[in-house]
Amino acid sequence: MLEEARNHFRGGRYDAARRLLSQRVAQIPGDVDAWQLLAVSHLHLGQPVEARAAAQKAVAFGPERASSHLTLGQVMQQQDELLAAETAYRKAIELNPNFHQAYQKLGIVLEERWQTQQPPSDVQAGNDSAHGVRSWQSRFNQSTRACWELFTPHRRRVTSLLLDEPADRHGSLSVLGAGNCNDLDLKQLCRFYSTVHLVDIDERSIVEGTKAQQIEAPSEQLQLHGGVDVTGVAHWFDGRTAEHPAETSELLDCIQQARTARVNLPGNVDVAISICLLSQLMTALDTFIGAAHAEFTRLAAAIRTRHLELLIGSVRPGGRALVVTDVASSEMVPELRSCGQKQLPKLLERIMTEERFLTGVNPFHLQRLCRDVPSLSAQVEQVRVSHPWLWYLPGKTYVVCAMSVTRSNPVP
């Protein structure tokens, strides 16, 4: 009976599925699968009250099953009860930390909740352009502050990269773009490294991030570097917008400044990592300059190359520099919404072939830069790109890679 009901459901015959499933749960009240499918069938039939009752039965009979809580979340979300939906999705993730669909659904709910709390987008844009990159970055960090569970798979991958080599133990770590620290398990990192530096342009985000993980900071071990502009030219964008583009002569001056920018970063560390920061820098350029501007590509290249120079240059000889880069989003590649980890490498190959990646963050291009640009190749001994993974943000899914660089020892 259950399989017959599934076939009806797959064929869009929801009322037929509902009738069979109602018979099924009357005969076997504890059949969690039947309650879940019955709840979703009621949703498709526009019967919210019945859908909620069935979903609650699924949770009651299967409280340890992540899929039960996912179903309840879907029902609550359909009825615009976003807080209840969020709670259900978080419970599903708690029960199954690898539940791709639960992360996707939680991200959508968080985005909806965030949007309902914000002023209209034109007001937001006006505020951002008036206050520049710092305000823009602060808004982004604020939008992801409550996303700890959503970041779980991404955080595990980033943290594991930083705990990868025993030689790094008891050394020093510098994190550029630390933000809310949702990418980092700070307690693990502080057990592994003797000194951890958190760097971000938005000082409040790293302060709030350490508090959220119940870590005492600043301290001798965990040092906070707020208000740091890693490009050296963020101030140049204050008051500018893509709708009111800068004069070409002004942009040429900015490009020159970006190429030679001096930034006060923690130096001579054992490991330095830039976490999904390049894409934020490129997005900021698009926001304040516009990708259609004649000098956009040159400015983006100058900021990207200098970022790599500064990151690698902050590492001691023999140390590691890591660039974690979000290659493409589900907005550009809808297949990411349903892609599992096993299918991801092949999908990444397609993304590269079809050139559906974000501007300036192609990890394989970054790898070539490290080998071909003299200012980078002179510092680099080994470069490799990791296997991809998925990163969930409110309303979006990203495919992410990490480029790992071993800094060369100077020639005697």
C-alpha positions, 0 to 999 in steps of 0.5 A: 500500500505504501509503495502504491501511494508513493507511485501516486504521489510521484505521478502527481495524483495526490488525492489518490495518495492521500486516500491510501495513506490515510488507510495505511496510518489507520491500520499502522499508526506508527508508520512514520514514512506514511505520516510524512508522505501524507503531510506532503500530500495534504500540502499539495492538495491545499489542506494546511490543517491536515498537513500540520496534523500529519507532520506532527504525527510523523515527529511524534512517532519518529522524533529521532528521524531527521526526515520527520522534522524536515517534513514538519519544517516544510509544512510550517514554512508553507504556512509562513510560520518561519520561526517554527520552520527554522526550529524544525530544520535545525532539529533535522540538521542536529539529528543528521549533520549531512542532511543536504535538503535540511540545509537548503530549506533552513537557508531559504527560511533564514533569508525570508526571515532576514528580508522581513526584518530589513528596510526596502532594498533601495533604502539598503543600497542608499545606505551602503553607497553612503557609507561604503564598503565597511557598511556593505560588509557589516550588512553581509555579516549581520545577515549570516550571524545566526547561521551557525548550524547552516555553516556546519559542513563548510565549517568542518571542511575549513577547520579540517584544512587548518588542522591538516598537518601536524607540523602546524601544531603549536604554531600561529594562524592568521584568518583573513575575512574571519567575519562572524567566525561561523567558518571556524571551530575556534575551540579546536583551533585554539587547542591546536595553535598557540596563537590565532589572529582573526582579521576583518574589516568589520570589528563588531563581527569578530567580537560577536563571533568569539562571544557566540563560541564562548571564547575569551577574546582578545587574549594572548592566544586569540588576537582580534584585528578589526577594521583592517582593509585587506585591499588598502583601497576600500576608502576609495569606494565611499559614496560611489555606486555602479549607477554613478560610475567613477571617472576612468582617470580616478579608477586608474589611480585606484588600480595603481594604489591597489597594486602596491597597497600596504596592509598591516597583517599579522606576519611570519605566521605558520598558516594564513587563510583567506576564507571566501574573501575574494568573492566578497571583494569582487562583489563589492567591486560590482556593487560600487563600480559595476562589472560593465565599467571599462576598468573593472577587470583591471581593478579586479585583477590588481586587487586579487593579485595583491591579495595573494601577494600579501597573504603568501607574504605573511607566512613564514618560509615553509609555512602554508597559505590557504585561499578558500574560494566560493566558485559558483552559486545556485543562482548561477548553477541551479543544479547545486540545489540538488547536488550531493557531495559525490556528484560535486566533482563532476559538476565542478568540471562542467562549471569550469567548462561552461564558465559559470563561475564567479568573477575572479575566484576560479581556483585553477586560475588562482593556481596558475597565477601563483605559478606564472606571476613573478611576484607570486611564483618567487614565494611559492614552492607547491600549489594544489587545489582541494576537492570541492564541497558545498557551503550553505548560505541563506537562500543560496548554495555554493560550491567551494574549493581551497587552494593550498600554497607552501611558501618556499624557503629563500635561496641562501 
